[in-house]
């Protein structure tokens, strides 16, 4: 059976155009599905959702939008009620106040679930967008290493810069 390919969209700060698959921004600041220090790629399954998530409903900031192809990932689909039931969690996981919990020195339920899913060999999760109702996002914890799925940027003409100096 061929490996499943999932098309994703990622909007990110243009300054990092030379590192579209690093996951370093999420590692630096932490996120809904990763603690500080854990490389994570956040992307969306719809272009409009990527844009909405990037801007978080605030001022429209300049962004680079890239199409990604994710190949062979094992993702826990948290938009499916049967997945939530099988994991023994409720829909309240989507309303986890992760920033507030981190600020209080607590471990958010989303970070606890991440650790559990990593131990069960999942590469990431599919979850509903908070900023784009009906949209879906992916948080990817493992990619482009041995035993991990492949994540590639769709750049057929080689337009992405290869270093920060490429913009000069």
KAMOJO-V374016 format. One line per field, one symbol per residue. phi: phi as a letter, one per 40 degrees, with the letter a starting at -180 (. if undefined). A space follows every 10 residues. Layout:
# KAMOJO-V374016
phi=???
This chain:
# KAMOJO-V374016
phi=.cccbbcbbb bacddbdcbc bcgcccccbg adbacdgbda bbabcbdccd cccccfgbdc cdabbbcbbb bgcbbccccc cccdcccgbb ccdcbdcccc ccdcgcccdc cccddccccc gccibbaccc cbdgcbbbbb bbafbdgbcc bbccaccgcc ccaccccc
